[in-house]
Amino acid sequence: MAVIRISRVCNGRCVFCGVDTQDPCRQCHPTRAEVADLLVRFPPKSQVELSGGEPTLHPQLEEIIRLAAHRRRLVILQTNAMLIDRAKARALQAAGLRKAFVSLHAPDAELSDAITRTPGGFGRTLAGIGHLLDAGLLVNLNCVVHAGNVRRLADYVEFIFARFGRRTPITFSMMAPTFRAWDTPGLLFRFTDHRPDLTRAFDRCLALGIKFDVPQICGLPPCLVPGYESFVALSTPEVEGVDPAGEITKRKAAGCRECVFDRHCTGLWSRYVERYGLGELTPIRPLTRQARRLHSLARGLFTGHMVKTFPQQVRESLITQPEWVRRGVGRVIGMIRGGRAR
């Protein structure tokens, strides 16, 4: 997957923004030709994400999408959708856009406006999401989690279900402590202090049948959400995160080498470690073959591919599993069955 930042300009002023606002090129847009030079590096059928700033502010966005979609590439637009009306959504779809990754961080206008510092932006984003869906595009919501909204995540899930049903999967992205996000006091929180807030939201997604994931590269290792490890989207193999200047931006504990996720887990942000340490990290031991089979069955139930013998297989398999496996699988089964009963 390739991420191409086609704009550093943005029509929002989010308190957690991780883009360098002091960058002298912040007001620059790469030209169509410059983007074309980047795209030649990526093979046919690859995935290309157009990022920002806010990409819809780029004056040549539709031309860039056409370029990116060439050779059957899957084009995804990262956007706050505030500038997307019905005509714009149809034009983007016609240009070759297939999916939008839309930023929405709160269940109501008051909290959203406090986070984005963009009065009226909440309603415009919701309208934009509707236009994208009506144009036949896939929409995945991106909720950046920080101290300002972590207690409202379950409310967020309920709101999304009421508004869009199951049509918009949710990505819960942990805030990266960089630039404005680091400079704004009180946004970083200790994960274990708010684990109940996170897991309540995950449980509501499971109960309502909303697909969700948590990108590990955003700084939440799987071990910090026991019972939900399978919903943490792992990154490419690396031991520590390193920025272009060579500075180590992520850190792991010595015991992480024993964890089954070690090769794909980048650990915690260095600034998070400076404040809260590494004590929350606990290595997860490899599962037995039986446990992996049980895990596969649970995920199958979540995605709707339930096998007829599932209940009997679960009863037989759970007896010999560690408590964390029994607890996690039991939660998945209970939440999903509860959702289907609705």
C-alpha positions in Angstrom: 0.0 0.0 0.0 1.2 3.5 -0.9 0.2 6.7 0.9 0.7 9.9 -1.1 0.2 13.2 0.6 -1.3 15.5 -2.0 -2.0 18.4 0.3 -0.8 19.8 3.6 -3.6 22.4 3.6 -6.6 21.6 5.7 -10.0 23.2 6.3 -10.1 21.8 9.9 -8.0 22.7 12.9 -8.1 19.4 14.9 -6.5 19.6 18.3 -4.7 16.2 17.7 -3.3 17.0 14.3 -0.1 15.2 13.6 1.0 17.2 10.6 3.8 19.7 10.9 2.1 23.1 10.7 5.5 24.8 10.6 6.5 23.0 7.4 7.4 25.7 4.7 5.7 23.5 2.1 2.4 23.3 4.1 0.6 25.6 1.6 2.0 23.7 -1.4 0.1 21.2 -3.5 2.1 18.7 -5.5 1.3 19.0 -9.2 -0.3 16.3 -11.3 3.0 15.6 -12.9 4.8 15.2 -9.6 2.1 12.7 -8.4 2.5 10.9 -11.7 6.2 10.5 -11.1 5.4 8.9 -7.7 2.7 6.6 -9.1 5.1 4.9 -11.6 6.7 3.1 -8.6 3.6 1.2 -7.8 2.5 -1.9 -9.6 -0.9 -2.7 -11.2 -3.7 -3.7 -8.7 -1.9 -2.1 -5.8 -3.6 0.1 -3.3 -3.0 3.9 -3.3 -4.3 6.2 -0.5 -4.4 9.9 -1.2 -3.8 11.8 2.0 -3.5 15.3 3.3 -4.0 17.8 5.0 -7.4 17.7 3.2 -7.1 16.2 -0.3 -10.4 17.7 -1.5 -8.7 21.1 -1.4 -6.3 20.0 -4.2 -7.5 21.8 -7.5 -6.5 18.7 -9.6 -8.0 16.0 -7.3 -10.1 14.3 -10.0 -7.2 14.2 -12.4 -4.9 12.7 -9.8 -7.5 10.0 -9.0 -7.7 9.1 -12.7 -3.9 8.8 -12.7 -3.9 6.7 -9.5 -6.7 4.4 -10.7 -4.8 3.6 -13.9 -3.7 -0.1 -14.2 -6.6 -1.2 -11.9 -5.1 0.3 -8.7 -7.5 0.6 -5.8 -7.7 4.3 -4.9 -8.7 5.4 -1.4 -9.3 9.0 -0.4 -8.5 10.2 3.2 -10.9 13.1 3.8 -13.1 14.9 6.3 -15.8 15.0 3.6 -16.8 18.5 4.5 -16.5 19.7 0.9 -18.2 16.7 -0.7 -21.6 17.4 -2.1 -23.7 15.1 -4.3 -22.0 16.3 -7.5 -18.5 16.1 -6.1 -19.1 12.5 -4.8 -20.3 11.4 -8.3 -17.4 13.1 -10.0 -14.9 11.4 -7.7 -16.5 8.0 -8.3 -16.5 8.6 -12.1 -12.8 9.5 -11.9 -12.0 6.1 -10.4 -12.3 6.5 -6.6 -13.6 3.4 -4.9 -13.3 4.1 -1.2 -13.2 7.0 1.2 -11.5 6.9 4.7 -13.5 9.6 6.4 -12.5 11.4 9.6 -15.3 11.6 12.2 -14.3 11.8 15.9 -17.4 12.4 18.0 -21.0 11.4 18.3 -22.4 14.9 18.4 -21.7 18.4 17.1 -20.7 19.9 20.4 -17.8 17.5 21.0 -16.9 17.4 17.3 -16.6 21.1 17.1 -14.4 21.2 20.2 -12.1 18.6 18.7 -11.9 19.9 15.1 -12.4 23.5 16.1 -14.5 23.9 12.9 -18.0 25.1 13.8 -20.6 23.3 11.6 -18.1 20.8 10.4 -19.9 17.9 12.0 -23.0 18.3 10.0 -21.0 18.9 6.8 -19.0 15.7 7.3 -22.2 13.7 7.9 -23.7 15.1 4.7 -20.5 14.3 2.8 -20.6 10.7 4.1 -24.2 10.3 2.9 -23.2 11.6 -0.6 -20.3 9.3 -0.8 -22.5 6.3 0.1 -25.2 7.4 -2.4 -22.5 7.5 -5.1 -21.8 3.9 -4.5 -18.5 4.4 -2.8 -17.3 2.3 0.2 -16.8 4.4 3.3 -14.7 3.6 6.3 -14.8 5.9 9.3 -11.7 7.0 11.1 -12.1 8.0 14.7 -8.9 9.3 16.2 -8.9 8.4 19.9 -7.6 10.7 22.6 -8.5 11.9 26.1 -11.1 14.3 24.8 -13.3 11.5 23.2 -12.2 8.2 24.7 -15.1 8.2 27.2 -17.7 8.7 24.5 -16.6 5.9 22.1 -19.5 3.6 22.9 -21.9 6.6 22.3 -20.0 7.1 19.0 -20.7 3.5 17.9 -24.4 3.8 18.8 -24.6 7.1 16.8 -23.0 5.6 13.8 -25.3 2.6 13.8 -28.3 4.8 14.1 -27.2 7.0 11.3 -25.6 4.6 8.8 -26.4 1.1 10.0 -23.6 -1.3 9.2 -22.5 0.4 6.0 -19.5 2.2 7.6 -16.8 0.2 9.3 -15.0 2.0 12.0 -11.2 2.4 12.5 -10.2 3.5 16.0 -6.9 5.2 15.5 -4.9 6.0 18.6 -3.6 9.6 18.6 0.0 10.0 17.6 1.8 12.3 20.1 3.4 14.5 17.5 3.3 18.2 16.6 0.0 19.8 17.6 -1.2 16.7 19.4 1.9 16.7 21.6 1.8 20.5 22.1 -1.9 20.4 23.3 -2.0 19.5 27.0 -4.2 16.7 28.3 -4.8 14.7 25.1 -2.5 11.7 25.8 -4.0 9.1 28.1 -2.7 5.9 29.7 -4.2 3.0 27.7 -4.9 0.7 30.7 -6.7 3.5 32.5 -9.2 3.7 29.7 -9.3 0.1 28.6 -12.9 -0.2 29.8 -13.9 2.7 27.5 -12.2 1.1 24.5 -13.6 -2.4 25.1 -17.1 -1.0 25.7 -16.9 0.5 22.2 -15.6 -2.7 20.7 -18.3 -4.7 22.4 -21.0 -2.4 21.0 -19.5 -2.8 17.5 -19.7 -6.6 17.9 -23.2 -6.5 19.3 -24.4 -4.2 16.4 -22.5 -6.0 13.7 -20.3 -3.1 12.8 -16.9 -4.1 11.5 -14.0 -2.4 13.2 -10.3 -2.4 13.6 -7.5 -0.7 15.5 -4.3 0.0 13.5 -1.3 -1.1 15.6 1.0 1.3 13.8 -1.0 4.1 15.6 0.5 3.0 18.9 -1.8 0.4 20.5 -0.1 -3.0 20.8 -2.4 -6.1 20.8 -1.5 -7.0 24.4 -3.2 -3.9 25.7 -6.6 -5.0 24.6 -6.8 -8.7 25.8 -9.6 -10.6 24.2 -9.6 -8.3 21.2 -6.2 -9.0 19.8 -7.6 -10.2 16.5 -9.1 -6.8 15.8 -5.7 -5.0 16.0 -4.5 -4.5 12.4 -0.8 -5.3 12.4 1.8 -3.4 10.5 4.7 -4.5 8.2 7.6 -6.2 10.0 9.8 -3.9 12.0 11.1 -3.9 15.6 11.0 -0.2 16.2 9.4 2.8 14.5 12.0 5.1 12.9 11.2 8.4 11.3 13.0 9.6 8.1 15.6 11.4 10.2 16.6 8.2 11.9 15.0 9.1 15.3 13.4 6.1 17.1 9.7 7.0 17.5 8.4 3.7 18.9 9.7 1.5 21.7 9.1 -2.0 23.0 9.9 -3.9 26.2 12.6 -6.6 26.4 9.9 -9.2 27.0 8.2 -8.3 23.7 10.7 -10.6 21.9 8.7 -13.6 23.4 5.4 -12.3 22.0 3.7 -13.9 19.1 3.1 -10.5 17.6 6.7 -9.2 18.1 7.6 -9.3 14.4 4.6 -7.1 13.4 4.1 -4.9 16.5 5.9 -1.6 16.5 5.3 -1.0 20.2 4.4 2.3 22.0 5.3 5.8 20.9 8.5 7.0 22.5 6.8 10.0 24.0 4.1 7.8 25.5 6.9 5.7 27.1 8.5 8.8 28.5 5.3 9.6 30.3 3.9 6.2 31.2 6.7 3.7 30.8 6.7 0.2 29.3 5.1 -1.6 32.2 1.7 -2.1 30.4 3.3 -4.4 27.8 2.7 -8.1 28.4 4.0 -10.7 25.8 1.3 -12.9 24.3 2.4 -16.5 24.0 1.7 -18.5 20.8 -1.6 -20.2 20.6 -1.9 -24.0 20.4 -3.3 -25.4 17.2 -6.6 -25.9 18.9 -6.8 -22.3 20.1 -6.0 -21.1 16.6 -8.9 -23.2 15.3 -11.2 -21.8 18.0 -10.0 -18.2 17.1 -10.8 -18.9 13.4 -14.3 -20.1 14.3 -14.9 -17.0 16.4 -13.8 -14.7 13.5 -16.0 -16.7 11.1 -19.0 -16.1 13.3 -18.2 -12.4 13.3 -18.0 -12.2 9.5 -21.2 -14.2 9.1 -19.7 -17.5 8.0 -21.0 -19.6 10.9 -20.6 -23.3 10.7 -23.4 -25.5 11.9 -21.2 -27.4 14.4 -19.8 -24.2 16.0 -21.5 -24.4 19.4 -20.4 -28.0 20.0 -16.9 -27.3 18.8 -16.7 -24.3 21.1 -17.8 -26.2 24.1 -15.3 -29.0 23.4 -12.4 -26.6 22.7 -12.9 -24.1 25.4 -12.4 -26.6 28.2 -8.6 -26.8 27.6 -7.9 -23.2 26.8 -6.3 -20.5 29.0 -8.7 -18.1 30.7 -7.9 -15.2 28.3 -8.9 -17.3 25.3 -12.1 -18.5 26.9 -12.9 -14.9 28.0 -12.2 -13.4 24.5 -14.1 -16.0 22.5 -17.0 -16.0 24.9 -17.2 -12.2 24.5 -17.2 -12.4 20.8 -19.9 -15.0 20.7 -22.1 -13.3 23.3 -21.9 -9.9 21.7 -22.6 -11.1 18.2 -25.5 -13.3 19.2 -26.9 -10.4 21.2 -26.7 -8.2 18.1 -28.4 -10.8 15.9 -31.2 -11.3 18.4 -32.1 -7.6 17.8 
